[in-house]
Amino acid sequence: MVPVADAGALTQLRQALAAIELPVDFLVLDLGEALAPAAAEEFLATCHARIVFCRRFGAAEAELLESFARLVRRHGHFLAVDIAPDDFPAMADRLRALGDDHLIFTLSGLRVSGSGAGHALGAYRLLAEHLTRLGSRAPVWIRNTAATAVRPDPSFLGRLIEASILTGGLLCDGVGDLVSMETEADPVRAVKLAYNILQGAGARISKTEFVACPSCGRTLFDLQTTTQRIREKTGHLKGVKIAIMGCIVNGPGEMADADFGYVGGAPGKINLYVGKACVQYNLPQTDADDRLIALIKEHGKWLEP
C-alpha cells in the first residue's frame, strides 16, 4: 500500500516507477482526498503494472466514486471502494447502476454510528449485507489495520489474535476474497500471519492440520507428547488433517472430518482411522507411528520431508 496524497505525489511515483522494475505485478495506491480523477489519467495510461486505487468515499461522493470507477475501467485497472456501512444506502442507486466491474469493497477502519456496529467485524458484516441486498458479487477486501483492531498489540500473537477475530470470523461467514495484514511491516511475518488465519478458517490448507482431544480421565496415552511426536514426523504434509484422540469413547466423533485418525483403543493400544472408518485395531503404541505413516503413504498423501 503506497500512500499518494495529491497529484504531485502521483507524478513523483510515476517517475520512480519508470526507473525500476517492480517485483510484483500489481500495486495498491492509497489515494488522498485531494487527488481528483483527472489527475490520475496520465498515470494509469502509462503505468505498466496493474494498479488498484484505494480511496475512502463518503455518502455525498457518489458522483466522484463513479468518476474514479470509469477511470480505472477505461485503463484496465481497479478501484477499492472504502465505504462505511452507514454511507452505503446513499450510494446504493449509483453503485447498482455502475455494476461490479473492476470494483472491490473494503473498510480501512471503523467508521459507523447509527448502524449499531461497534467493531470492525460487525461493520464488515454490514457491508457484506448491503452488497448482497444490492445484488453485487464484487470482491470484499479484508484489511487488518490498527484502526480495525479491538485492542492493538505489537506482538506476533497479538496480531494473530486480532486477525483471527476479524479475518477468521469473516472467512468462516463466507465473506472475504482478499486479505491484507497491514499491522505487520515485515512481509515474511505478514504472510505467515495470513497463512495461519487461512488455515484456521479452512479457507486454504497450506500445512498439516492437527486435531487433538483435550486430556480427560479416559485418555489412554500422554496426549501432548504423542501429538508433538506425530507432528515432528508428519508436519510437512500440505493439506492433510490428522486427528490424535486419547480414547475410543469420544475420539471418533470429534475427529469425523479428519483424513487420518490416531485413537487410543486400550491401554498401550492404538486404533488407526481413515476418515470415519477404523482400519487397524489394537496396534502396539510402539508401532503405531510407523503404521500411521505407512497408511498415509498407501493413500497417496505422503511426501518426503
LUMMARLO-938647 format. One record per residue: residue number from 1; x, y, z of N, C-alpha, C in turn. Coordinates in Angstrom, 3 decimals. Example, Ala and Ser with C-alpha at 12.3 -4.5 7.8 and 13.67 -1.06 7.14 Angstrom:
<pts>
num/n.px/n.py/n.pz/ca.px/ca.py/ca.pz/c.px/c.py/c.pz
1/13.190/-5.690/7.800/12.300/-4.500/7.800/13.200/-3.300/7.800
2/12.850/-2.250/7.080/13.670/-1.060/7.140/12.900/0.030/7.870
</pts>
This chain:
<pts>
num/n.px/n.py/n.pz/ca.px/ca.py/ca.pz/c.px/c.py/c.pz
1/0.853/-1.188/0.000/0.000/0.000/0.000/0.888/1.237/0.000
2/0.796/2.021/-1.061/1.606/3.231/-1.193/0.699/4.445/-1.048
3/0.913/5.307/-0.027/0.072/6.499/0.111/0.396/7.533/-0.949
4/-0.634/8.088/-1.561/-0.480/9.129/-2.581/-1.440/10.260/-2.211
5/-0.886/11.354/-1.705/-1.722/12.418/-1.159/-2.345/13.309/-2.221
6/-1.587/13.606/-3.287/-2.078/14.570/-4.260/-1.450/14.298/-5.630
7/-1.739/15.168/-6.595/-1.252/14.987/-7.959/0.268/15.036/-8.031
8/0.885/15.880/-7.213/2.344/15.960/-7.205/2.986/14.659/-6.771
9/2.425/14.045/-5.741/2.954/12.761/-5.263/2.766/11.677/-6.312
10/1.663/11.727/-7.054/1.420/10.739/-8.090/2.424/10.887/-9.237
11/2.761/12.131/-9.572/3.762/12.378/-10.612/5.130/11.844/-10.195
12/5.507/12.079/-8.944/6.777/11.561/-8.431/6.803/10.036/-8.464
13/5.689/9.432/-8.118/5.618/7.971/-8.133/5.747/7.444/-9.560
14/5.086/8.103/-10.517/5.184/7.674/-11.913/6.620/7.736/-12.407
15/7.353/8.771/-12.044/8.748/8.910/-12.443/9.613/7.835/-11.790
16/9.329/7.522/-10.524/10.096/6.495/-9.825/9.851/5.119/-10.425
17/8.614/4.832/-10.771/8.283/3.530/-11.344/8.893/3.337/-12.720
18/9.075/4.432/-13.443/9.665/4.337/-14.784/11.123/3.906/-14.736
19/11.756/4.093/-13.565/13.187/3.799/-13.446/13.484/2.446/-12.815
20/12.450/1.736/-12.386/12.676/0.455/-11.710/11.759/-0.616/-12.296
21/12.068/-1.863/-11.945/11.211/-2.987/-12.314/10.577/-3.525/-11.043
22/9.257/-3.488/-10.974/8.551/-3.923/-9.774/8.679/-5.434/-9.575
23/8.863/-5.889/-8.316/8.923/-7.332/-8.051/7.549/-7.993/-8.051
24/6.494/-7.176/-8.143/5.121/-7.705/-8.175/4.422/-7.174/-9.419
25/3.299/-7.799/-9.785/2.607/-7.363/-10.996/1.422/-6.459/-10.707
26/1.276/-6.028/-9.445/0.235/-5.055/-9.146/0.699/-4.166/-7.992
27/0.079/-3.001/-7.891/0.454/-2.015/-6.885/-0.816/-1.366/-6.356
28/-0.936/-1.271/-5.026/-2.103/-0.650/-4.405/-1.726/0.751/-3.943
29/-2.471/1.735/-4.408/-2.219/3.131/-4.044/-3.364/3.643/-3.175
30/-3.014/4.178/-2.015/-3.988/4.744/-1.086/-4.129/6.228/-1.413
31/-5.222/6.609/-2.053/-5.384/7.960/-2.574/-5.887/8.924/-1.505
32/-5.270/10.106/-1.484/-5.738/11.159/-0.602/-6.960/11.844/-1.174
33/-7.686/12.576/-0.319/-8.919/13.224/-0.747/-8.676/14.329/-1.761
34/-7.443/14.867/-1.787/-7.159/15.983/-2.692/-6.918/15.535/-4.129
35/-6.784/14.231/-4.350/-6.456/13.738/-5.695/-7.722/13.523/-6.516
36/-7.846/14.274/-7.606/-9.018/14.172/-8.475/-8.790/13.131/-9.562
37/-9.868/12.556/-10.119/-9.719/11.541/-11.172/-8.909/12.030/-12.368
38/-9.101/13.262/-12.771/-8.395/13.779/-13.949/-6.888/13.759/-13.751
39/-6.442/13.962/-12.520/-5.006/13.997/-12.247/-4.369/12.615/-12.363
40/-5.182/11.570/-12.317/-4.666/10.201/-12.378/-4.708/9.614/-13.779
41/-5.274/10.329/-14.712/-5.453/9.811/-16.077/-4.123/9.411/-16.715
42/-3.159/10.320/-16.721/-1.875/10.040/-17.364/-1.133/8.914/-16.660
43/-1.222/8.884/-15.335/-0.547/7.836/-14.571/-1.040/6.455/-14.998
44/-2.350/6.267/-15.047/-2.903/4.965/-15.416/-2.626/4.621/-16.872
45/-2.604/5.625/-17.714/-2.387/5.382/-19.138/-0.971/4.914/-19.439
46/-0.008/5.298/-18.604/1.399/4.983/-18.877/1.985/3.939/-17.935
47/1.228/3.500/-16.923/1.761/2.558/-15.931/1.700/1.128/-16.464
48/2.802/0.407/-16.331/2.875/-0.972/-16.825/2.344/-1.982/-15.811
49/2.343/-1.616/-14.549/1.843/-2.528/-13.511/0.325/-2.420/-13.414
50/-0.307/-3.474/-12.888/-1.730/-3.416/-12.604/-1.925/-2.572/-11.343
51/-2.799/-1.582/-11.407/-2.973/-0.639/-10.311/-4.325/-0.847/-9.635
52/-4.308/-0.781/-8.301/-5.537/-0.740/-7.513/-5.556/0.601/-6.794
53/-6.479/1.468/-7.162/-6.693/2.714/-6.434/-7.588/2.410/-5.237
54/-7.153/2.788/-4.051/-7.968/2.618/-2.844/-8.298/4.009/-2.301
55/-9.578/4.277/-2.117/-9.977/5.601/-1.637/-11.228/5.492/-0.783
56/-11.263/6.323/0.259/-12.470/6.416/1.072/-13.495/7.298/0.361
57/-14.749/6.862/0.401/-15.834/7.638/-0.177/-16.923/7.829/0.869
58/-17.364/9.082/1.024/-18.458/9.388/1.925/-19.796/9.356/1.216
59/-20.861/9.554/1.992/-22.212/9.449/1.453/-22.488/10.462/0.349
60/-21.803/11.620/0.373/-22.065/12.683/-0.601/-21.146/12.592/-1.825
61/-20.382/11.499/-1.951/-19.385/11.419/-3.021/-19.716/10.371/-4.075
62/-20.983/10.149/-4.317/-21.394/9.148/-5.298/-20.898/9.510/-6.699
63/-20.988/10.760/-7.053/-20.546/11.180/-8.391/-19.038/11.002/-8.545
64/-18.298/11.335/-7.492/-16.848/11.165/-7.533/-16.473/9.688/-7.643
65/-17.178/8.842/-6.908/-16.936/7.396/-6.986/-17.139/6.903/-8.422
66/-18.208/7.365/-9.059/-18.467/6.956/-10.433/-17.342/7.406/-11.366
67/-16.819/8.621/-11.144/-15.729/9.130/-11.990/-14.483/8.263/-11.859
68/-14.150/7.876/-10.626/-12.985/7.018/-10.421/-13.227/5.630/-11.016
69/-14.449/5.108/-10.868/-14.756/3.783/-11.410/-14.601/3.763/-12.929
70/-15.110/4.785/-13.588/-14.997/4.839/-15.044/-13.543/5.041/-15.483
71/-12.771/5.756/-14.678/-11.358/5.970/-14.977/-10.583/4.651/-14.966
72/-10.723/3.864/-13.894/-9.955/2.616/-13.806/-10.421/1.612/-14.857
73/-11.709/1.604/-15.159/-12.208/0.687/-16.184/-11.658/1.039/-17.565
74/-11.536/2.324/-17.813/-11.051/2.772/-19.118/-9.631/2.290/-19.382
75/-8.846/2.147/-18.314/-7.443/1.763/-18.468/-7.149/0.338/-17.975
76/-8.189/-0.400/-17.602/-7.996/-1.799/-17.201/-7.429/-1.995/-15.815
77/-7.695/-1.051/-14.906/-7.205/-1.168/-13.530/-8.396/-1.370/-12.580
78/-8.192/-1.171/-11.260/-9.229/-1.480/-10.284/-9.385/-0.349/-9.276
79/-10.580/-0.285/-8.682/-10.873/0.689/-7.634/-11.363/-0.054/-6.395
80/-10.651/0.123/-5.273/-11.082/-0.412/-3.981/-11.879/0.679/-3.279
81/-13.167/0.451/-3.133/-14.076/1.436/-2.554/-14.132/1.230/-1.051
82/-13.531/2.162/-0.307/-13.523/2.116/1.155/-14.744/2.901/1.623
83/-15.776/2.204/2.016/-17.050/2.858/2.318/-17.653/2.304/3.603
84/-18.051/3.194/4.501/-18.663/2.779/5.759/-20.082/2.291/5.517
85/-20.541/1.283/6.258/-21.907/0.786/6.073/-22.971/1.869/6.203
86/-22.748/2.841/7.107/-23.725/3.917/7.261/-23.872/4.760/6.001
87/-22.808/4.838/5.197/-22.839/5.657/3.982/-23.342/4.887/2.765
88/-23.444/3.579/2.891/-23.776/2.749/1.737/-25.159/3.039/1.150
89/-26.213/3.170/1.974/-27.547/3.393/1.395/-27.615/4.611/0.472
90/-26.881/5.670/0.820/-26.901/6.870/-0.017/-26.221/6.645/-1.357
91/-25.358/5.628/-1.433/-24.621/5.331/-2.668/-25.245/4.184/-3.458
92/-26.264/3.546/-2.901/-26.753/2.282/-3.452/-27.211/2.402/-4.905
93/-27.995/3.428/-5.219/-28.512/3.556/-6.592/-27.382/3.740/-7.596
94/-26.395/4.565/-7.242/-25.267/4.795/-8.149/-24.441/3.516/-8.316
95/-24.230/2.799/-7.227/-23.469/1.548/-7.298/-24.211/0.491/-8.115
96/-25.510/0.445/-7.976/-26.300/-0.523/-8.751/-26.184/-0.223/-10.243
97/-26.201/1.049/-10.572/-26.082/1.430/-11.976/-24.681/1.162/-12.515
98/-23.670/1.309/-11.673/-22.284/1.093/-12.095/-21.977/-0.379/-12.341
99/-22.557/-1.268/-11.534/-22.215/-2.690/-11.627/-20.907/-2.991/-10.916
100/-20.490/-4.244/-10.966/-19.342/-4.711/-10.191/-18.003/-4.595/-10.912
101/-18.010/-4.386/-12.194/-16.798/-4.480/-12.992/-15.667/-3.626/-12.438
102/-14.533/-4.275/-12.120/-13.307/-3.629/-11.662/-13.465/-2.907/-10.326
103/-14.462/-3.296/-9.527/-14.658/-2.711/-8.202/-14.363/-3.744/-7.111
104/-13.784/-3.259/-6.022/-13.529/-4.034/-4.811/-14.071/-3.210/-3.653
105/-14.613/-3.851/-2.630/-15.134/-3.112/-1.474/-14.349/-3.472/-0.220
106/-14.133/-2.467/0.629/-13.294/-2.680/1.808/-13.615/-1.668/2.892
107/-12.996/-1.876/4.053/-13.041/-0.933/5.177/-11.643/-0.853/5.766
108/-11.128/0.356/5.893/-9.802/0.504/6.494/-9.885/0.758/7.988
109/-11.074/1.069/8.469/-11.245/1.337/9.893/-12.712/1.383/10.236
110/-13.005/1.573/11.508/-14.380/1.569/11.998/-14.938/2.985/11.889
111/-15.874/3.163/10.951/-16.479/4.488/10.751/-17.996/4.298/10.657
112/-18.570/3.853/11.763/-20.014/3.630/11.788/-20.599/4.305/13.015
113/-21.865/4.645/12.945/-22.511/5.280/14.092/-23.914/4.721/14.283
114/-24.849/5.141/13.432/-26.234/4.724/13.607/-26.507/3.281/13.261
115/-25.597/2.604/12.586/-25.845/1.231/12.145/-25.831/0.230/13.285
116/-25.200/0.574/14.386/-25.167/-0.321/15.533/-23.949/-1.201/15.616
117/-23.069/-1.182/14.611/-21.852/-2.000/14.659/-20.801/-1.271/15.482
118/-20.388/-1.892/16.581/-19.404/-1.256/17.434/-18.002/-1.778/17.248
119/-17.796/-2.596/16.241/-16.480/-3.161/15.989/-16.351/-3.456/14.499
120/-15.099/-3.643/14.046/-14.848/-3.800/12.612/-15.497/-5.059/12.046
121/-15.532/-6.136/12.826/-16.153/-7.372/12.343/-17.622/-7.133/11.994
122/-18.324/-6.435/12.881/-19.720/-6.120/12.614/-19.884/-5.187/11.433
123/-18.947/-4.239/11.285/-19.019/-3.299/10.163/-18.837/-4.021/8.830
124/-17.889/-4.945/8.779/-17.697/-5.723/7.545/-18.925/-6.579/7.245
125/-19.521/-7.136/8.273/-20.724/-7.937/8.052/-21.860/-7.084/7.499
126/-21.980/-5.860/8.012/-22.999/-4.945/7.493/-22.707/-4.568/6.046
127/-21.421/-4.334/5.748/-21.035/-4.019/4.376/-21.396/-5.176/3.448
128/-21.097/-6.396/3.867/-21.423/-7.571/3.061/-22.931/-7.712/2.878
129/-23.686/-7.379/3.921/-25.144/-7.448/3.829/-25.671/-6.428/2.816
130/-25.110/-5.212/2.833/-25.519/-4.195/1.865/-25.220/-4.652/0.432
131/-24.058/-5.250/0.235/-23.682/-5.726/-1.101/-24.625/-6.832/-1.575
132/-25.001/-7.707/-0.657/-25.939/-8.779/-1.009/-27.286/-8.219/-1.419
133/-27.775/-7.254/-0.657/-29.055/-6.628/-0.989/-28.986/-5.918/-2.333
134/-27.817/-5.384/-2.628/-27.622/-4.685/-3.899/-27.560/-5.655/-5.076
135/-27.321/-6.925/-4.769/-27.124/-7.908/-5.825/-25.707/-7.921/-6.343
136/-24.795/-7.334/-5.575/-23.399/-7.238/-6.000/-22.628/-8.493/-5.627
137/-21.729/-8.897/-6.526/-20.816/-10.007/-6.256/-19.371/-9.534/-6.354
138/-19.151/-8.244/-6.147/-17.807/-7.676/-6.177/-16.982/-8.242/-5.019
139/-15.666/-8.373/-5.191/-14.818/-8.899/-4.121/-14.825/-7.992/-2.890
140/-14.694/-8.616/-1.723/-14.550/-7.889/-0.456/-13.125/-8.079/0.041
141/-12.458/-6.989/0.308/-11.066/-6.986/0.765/-11.058/-6.763/2.276
142/-10.572/-7.757/3.027/-10.480/-7.657/4.483/-9.125/-7.066/4.848
143/-9.132/-5.893/5.457/-7.886/-5.208/5.807/-7.688/-5.242/7.322
144/-6.602/-5.852/7.756/-6.243/-5.856/9.163/-5.321/-4.674/9.408
145/-5.872/-3.603/9.964/-5.133/-2.373/10.224/-5.214/-2.047/11.711
146/-4.434/-1.061/12.128/-4.508/-0.625/13.530/-5.908/-0.122/13.849
147/-6.576/0.459/12.863/-7.904/1.016/13.076/-8.994/-0.048/13.158
148/-8.728/-1.268/12.670/-9.731/-2.336/12.759/-9.495/-3.243/13.965
149/-8.414/-3.000/14.698/-8.080/-3.851/15.846/-8.983/-3.544/17.034
150/-9.286/-4.575/17.809/-10.051/-4.391/19.036/-9.155/-3.810/20.121
151/-7.969/-4.381/20.242/-7.007/-3.917/21.237/-5.612/-4.122/20.651
152/-5.075/-3.132/19.947/-3.795/-3.301/19.244/-2.682/-3.808/20.152
153/-1.938/-4.798/19.662/-0.831/-5.407/20.390/0.263/-5.688/19.370
154/1.486/-5.142/19.558/2.535/-5.302/18.544/3.144/-6.694/18.456
155/2.835/-7.576/19.404/3.416/-8.917/19.364/2.793/-9.741/18.244
156/3.528/-10.769/17.803/3.014/-11.638/16.744/1.724/-12.314/17.193
157/1.689/-12.786/18.438/0.490/-13.450/18.947/-0.679/-12.477/19.003
158/-0.404/-11.235/19.445/-1.470/-10.242/19.500/-2.055/-9.957/18.129
159/-1.177/-9.831/17.136/-1.655/-9.584/15.772/-2.389/-10.797/15.214
160/-1.936/-11.982/15.600/-2.613/-13.205/15.156/-4.021/-13.281/15.741
161/-4.148/-12.922/17.016/-5.474/-12.951/17.659/-6.399/-11.931/17.000
162/-5.880/-10.719/16.765/-6.695/-9.693/16.121/-7.152/-10.147/14.732
163/-6.218/-10.693/13.955/-6.560/-11.154/12.612/-7.533/-12.334/12.671
164/-7.413/-13.163/13.707/-8.332/-14.293/13.860/-9.755/-13.799/14.108
165/-9.864/-12.735/14.908/-11.194/-12.186/15.206/-11.834/-11.621/13.946
166/-11.087/-10.757/13.245/-11.657/-10.082/12.077/-11.671/-10.983/10.849
167/-10.496/-11.335/10.353/-10.419/-12.115/9.114/-10.973/-13.523/9.301
168/-10.577/-14.184/10.389/-11.061/-15.541/10.635/-12.570/-15.593/10.745
169/-13.133/-14.642/11.499/-14.583/-14.617/11.659/-15.305/-14.409/10.338
170/-14.791/-13.481/9.513/-15.436/-13.204/8.228/-15.301/-14.375/7.256
171/-14.122/-14.985/7.209/-13.929/-16.126/6.311/-14.835/-17.283/6.698
172/-15.028/-17.493/7.990/-15.945/-18.550/8.434/-17.389/-18.216/8.063
173/-17.693/-16.914/7.930/-19.018/-16.480/7.467/-19.174/-16.632/5.960
174/-18.058/-16.884/5.273/-18.108/-16.916/3.813/-17.899/-15.554/3.190
175/-17.383/-14.592/3.958/-17.137/-13.230/3.471/-15.638/-13.014/3.324
176/-15.208/-12.472/2.199/-13.794/-12.140/2.027/-13.177/-12.820/0.830
177/-12.565/-12.006/-0.044/-11.897/-12.514/-1.239/-10.427/-12.144/-1.274
178/-10.056/-11.068/-0.576/-8.663/-10.639/-0.458/-8.397/-10.343/1.008
179/-7.175/-10.584/1.450/-6.787/-10.341/2.846/-5.461/-9.611/2.872
180/-5.352/-8.588/3.712/-4.062/-7.917/3.905/-3.791/-7.759/5.394
181/-2.525/-7.985/5.780/-2.077/-7.848/7.166/-1.240/-6.578/7.279
182/-1.885/-5.448/7.425/-1.196/-4.165/7.390/-0.650/-3.738/8.747
183/-0.896/-4.533/9.769/-0.321/-4.257/11.083/1.100/-4.800/11.203
184/1.538/-5.596/10.224/2.866/-6.204/10.241/3.672/-5.691/9.054
185/4.770/-4.968/9.345/5.587/-4.377/8.283/6.480/-5.394/7.588
186/6.859/-6.459/8.284/7.731/-7.481/7.712/6.903/-8.383/6.788
187/7.183/-8.399/5.481/6.372/-9.196/4.553/6.338/-10.683/4.897
188/7.464/-11.223/5.366/7.520/-12.651/5.689/6.580/-12.968/6.849
189/6.642/-12.135/7.883/5.762/-12.346/9.040/4.298/-12.099/8.668
190/4.064/-11.128/7.784/2.693/-10.846/7.354/2.104/-12.047/6.613
191/2.905/-12.655/5.734/2.439/-13.842/5.000/2.189/-14.995/5.964
192/3.074/-15.135/6.950/2.884/-16.193/7.952/1.581/-15.993/8.711
193/1.295/-14.735/9.081/0.031/-14.429/9.751/-1.153/-14.819/8.870
194/-1.066/-14.397/7.605/-2.184/-14.685/6.693/-2.398/-16.177/6.516
195/-1.312/-16.929/6.342/-1.459/-18.375/6.163/-2.066/-19.041/7.375
196/-1.672/-18.576/8.575/-2.246/-19.139/9.793/-3.750/-18.900/9.862
197/-4.171/-17.689/9.484/-5.600/-17.373/9.523/-6.355/-18.165/8.468
198/-5.820/-18.246/7.262/-6.477/-19.001/6.198/-6.599/-20.477/6.569
199/-5.547/-21.005/7.185/-5.559/-22.406/7.617/-6.610/-22.613/8.699
200/-6.617/-21.728/9.703/-7.560/-21.878/10.813/-9.008/-21.781/10.369
201/-9.273/-20.936/9.378/-10.643/-20.763/8.891/-11.023/-21.816/7.849
202/-10.061/-22.653/7.467/-10.334/-23.679/6.467/-10.449/-23.123/5.063
203/-9.952/-21.889/4.851/-10.050/-21.275/3.528/-8.942/-21.752/2.597
204/-7.789/-22.068/3.149/-6.671/-22.578/2.341/-5.780/-23.420/3.243
205/-5.623/-24.677/2.914/-4.803/-25.578/3.721/-3.393/-25.578/3.146
206/-2.452/-24.980/3.869/-1.086/-24.850/3.377/-0.093/-25.678/4.183
207/-0.564/-26.344/5.224/0.307/-27.195/6.044/-0.549/-28.257/6.710
208/0.090/-29.195/7.365/-0.650/-30.238/8.063/-1.512/-29.626/9.153
209/-2.738/-30.120/9.275/-3.623/-29.673/10.352/-3.805/-30.813/11.341
210/-3.637/-30.475/12.616/-3.758/-31.480/13.666/-4.953/-31.168/14.552
211/-5.705/-32.207/14.897/-6.823/-32.092/15.823/-6.516/-33.007/16.991
212/-6.575/-32.466/18.194/-6.282/-33.285/19.375/-7.352/-33.046/20.424
213/-7.860/-34.137/20.992/-8.867/-34.043/22.042/-8.188/-33.696/23.360
214/-8.662/-32.681/24.073/-8.065/-32.340/25.365/-8.084/-33.527/26.318
215/-7.118/-33.555/27.198/-6.992/-34.683/28.126/-8.216/-34.800/29.028
216/-8.576/-36.033/29.309/-9.659/-36.308/30.251/-9.315/-37.594/30.987
217/-10.201/-38.021/31.848/-9.914/-39.209/32.650/-9.766/-40.478/31.856
218/-10.288/-40.501/30.604/-10.222/-41.708/29.802/-9.020/-41.737/28.861
219/-8.236/-40.674/28.824/-7.120/-40.639/27.890/-6.159/-41.792/28.169
220/-5.803/-42.518/27.103/-5.038/-43.746/27.267/-3.557/-43.569/26.966
221/-3.110/-42.327/26.673/-1.685/-42.058/26.499/-1.456/-40.573/26.744
222/-0.199/-40.174/26.838/0.129/-38.769/27.049/-0.143/-38.010/25.753
223/-1.217/-37.250/25.741/-1.666/-36.606/24.512/-0.657/-35.584/23.994
224/-0.078/-34.793/24.907/0.827/-33.725/24.474/2.080/-34.265/23.800
225/2.744/-35.223/24.441/3.985/-35.744/23.867/3.713/-36.558/22.604
226/2.586/-37.269/22.580/2.237/-38.048/21.391/1.950/-37.126/20.209
227/1.183/-36.065/20.458/0.867/-35.109/19.395/2.134/-34.460/18.859
228/3.028/-34.055/19.759/4.277/-33.424/19.324/5.134/-34.394/18.511
229/5.170/-35.651/18.922/5.967/-36.653/18.217/5.418/-36.879/16.797
230/4.111/-36.990/16.676/3.500/-37.196/15.359/3.651/-35.936/14.507
231/3.555/-34.768/15.121/3.740/-33.513/14.392/5.138/-33.435/13.780
232/6.141/-33.856/14.537/7.517/-33.827/14.037/7.707/-34.729/12.823
233/6.941/-35.812/12.756/7.082/-36.767/11.657/6.209/-36.436/10.449
234/5.111/-35.723/10.668/4.142/-35.518/9.583/3.829/-34.047/9.311
235/4.460/-33.127/10.031/4.113/-31.712/9.930/4.421/-31.067/8.594
236/5.112/-31.755/7.715/5.456/-31.202/6.400/4.412/-31.525/5.332
237/3.389/-32.272/5.693/2.402/-32.728/4.700/1.355/-31.643/4.469
238/1.380/-31.037/3.306/0.447/-29.963/2.977/-0.941/-30.521/2.685
239/-1.933/-29.944/3.355/-3.319/-30.304/3.055/-3.809/-31.581/3.690
240/-3.088/-32.119/4.686/-3.506/-33.351/5.360/-3.969/-33.012/6.777
241/-5.085/-33.587/7.179/-5.625/-33.353/8.521/-5.541/-34.641/9.321
242/-4.823/-34.584/10.442/-4.595/-35.765/11.279/-5.179/-35.511/12.662
243/-5.989/-36.452/13.134/-6.583/-36.357/14.467/-5.870/-37.301/15.422
244/-5.511/-36.787/16.597/-4.876/-37.595/17.641/-5.805/-37.561/18.844
245/-6.469/-38.667/19.104/-7.515/-38.722/20.116/-7.152/-39.698/21.224
246/-7.385/-39.252/22.435/-6.922/-40.029/23.572/-7.708/-41.280/23.864
247/-8.986/-41.329/23.475/-9.780/-42.506/23.844/-10.792/-42.847/22.767
248/-11.308/-44.024/22.836/-12.229/-44.571/21.853/-13.661/-44.089/22.062
249/-13.918/-43.441/23.207/-15.297/-43.065/23.547/-15.761/-41.865/22.719
250/-15.070/-40.736/22.853/-15.469/-39.529/22.128/-14.598/-39.247/20.901
251/-13.423/-39.861/20.855/-12.474/-39.572/19.794/-13.022/-39.686/18.385
252/-13.626/-40.832/18.002/-14.103/-40.983/16.621/-15.116/-39.929/16.206
253/-15.963/-39.478/17.116/-16.942/-38.462/16.771/-16.306/-37.095/16.569
254/-15.331/-36.760/17.404/-14.696/-35.449/17.335/-13.705/-35.337/16.172
255/-13.300/-36.471/15.610/-12.326/-36.442/14.517/-12.977/-36.785/13.179
256/-14.294/-36.605/13.084/-15.036/-37.122/11.931/-14.604/-36.523/10.603
257/-14.063/-35.296/10.594/-13.699/-34.692/9.314/-12.207/-34.784/9.025
258/-11.461/-35.566/9.827/-10.023/-35.726/9.605/-9.763/-36.741/8.499
259/-8.591/-36.620/7.868/-8.191/-37.598/6.852/-7.733/-38.903/7.496
260/-6.982/-38.765/8.602/-6.447/-39.933/9.311/-6.614/-39.711/10.807
261/-6.829/-40.805/11.528/-7.010/-40.723/12.964/-6.110/-41.680/13.714
262/-5.620/-41.221/14.876/-4.751/-41.992/15.765/-5.466/-41.967/17.112
263/-6.090/-43.090/17.499/-7.005/-43.098/18.638/-6.611/-44.188/19.627
264/-6.594/-43.827/20.902/-6.328/-44.808/21.946/-7.471/-45.797/22.058
265/-7.197/-47.086/21.834/-8.251/-48.101/21.876/-8.287/-48.860/23.189
266/-7.115/-49.013/23.792/-6.969/-49.714/25.068/-5.606/-49.301/25.623
267/-5.327/-49.564/26.886/-4.014/-49.188/27.415/-2.876/-49.759/26.569
268/-2.038/-48.885/26.041/-0.910/-49.304/25.229/-1.268/-49.706/23.814
269/-2.546/-49.539/23.407/-3.003/-49.954/22.091/-3.600/-48.765/21.330
270/-3.383/-48.736/20.022/-3.840/-47.637/19.179/-4.689/-48.179/18.022
271/-5.774/-47.489/17.735/-6.580/-47.769/16.541/-6.316/-46.677/15.510
272/-6.147/-47.043/14.260/-5.913/-46.079/13.189/-7.144/-45.986/12.296
273/-7.458/-44.745/11.919/-8.644/-44.481/11.107/-8.254/-43.825/9.782
274/-9.046/-44.118/8.755/-9.035/-43.355/7.509/-10.419/-42.758/7.390
275/-10.511/-41.442/7.508/-11.830/-40.827/7.586/-12.555/-41.335/8.819
276/-13.761/-41.808/8.641/-14.553/-42.301/9.769/-14.399/-43.801/9.998
277/-13.628/-44.452/9.142/-13.516/-45.910/9.212/-12.256/-46.328/9.962
278/-12.427/-47.188/10.950/-11.278/-47.764/11.653/-10.717/-48.896/10.793
279/-9.448/-48.800/10.440/-8.858/-49.766/9.507/-7.817/-50.666/10.168
280/-7.299/-50.253/11.320/-6.329/-51.097/12.035/-6.611/-50.988/13.534
281/-6.798/-52.169/14.170/-7.196/-52.209/15.571/-6.045/-52.658/16.472
282/-6.035/-52.087/17.656/-5.180/-52.558/18.755/-3.719/-52.751/18.366
283/-3.162/-51.758/17.679/-1.732/-51.786/17.374/-0.944/-51.434/18.626
284/0.187/-52.067/18.858/1.043/-51.619/19.964/1.454/-50.164/19.719
285/1.405/-49.355/20.759/1.719/-47.943/20.585/3.130/-47.743/20.042
286/4.036/-48.662/20.348/5.415/-48.544/19.858/5.496/-48.653/18.338
287/4.498/-49.304/17.736/4.490/-49.471/16.276/3.547/-48.496/15.564
288/2.700/-47.805/16.332/1.590/-47.072/15.731/2.040/-45.898/14.868
289/3.104/-45.202/15.267/3.554/-44.046/14.477/3.956/-44.477/13.065
290/4.757/-45.540/12.998/5.208/-46.026/11.692/4.043/-46.555/10.867
291/3.093/-47.188/11.521/1.932/-47.713/10.789/1.057/-46.565/10.269
292/1.000/-45.472/11.027/0.255/-44.295/10.570/0.889/-43.726/9.299
293/2.210/-43.609/9.313/2.918/-43.098/8.132/2.702/-44.028/6.939
294/2.755/-45.340/7.187/2.521/-46.303/6.109/1.109/-46.143/5.540
295/0.153/-45.863/6.407/-1.233/-45.682/5.977/-1.376/-44.421/5.117
296/-0.697/-43.367/5.522/-0.731/-42.126/4.737/-0.123/-42.370/3.356
297/0.957/-43.154/3.307/1.583/-43.476/2.015/0.655/-44.291/1.144
298/-0.039/-45.260/1.751/-0.953/-46.120/0.988/-2.046/-45.300/0.295
299/-2.408/-44.194/0.886/-3.494/-43.369/0.343/-2.963/-42.182/-0.474
300/-1.694/-42.227/-0.828/-1.119/-41.237/-1.722/-0.996/-39.842/-1.162
301/-0.934/-39.714/0.169/-0.865/-38.384/0.792/0.528/-38.081/1.358
302/1.457/-38.967/1.173/2.772/-38.788/1.788/3.732/-38.080/0.842
303/4.515/-37.205/1.394/5.631/-36.558/0.717/6.853/-36.666/1.602
304/8.008/-36.917/1.002/9.218/-36.982/1.804/9.546/-35.587/2.344
305/10.011/-35.494/3.607/10.332/-34.182/4.165/11.437/-33.486/3.380
</pts>
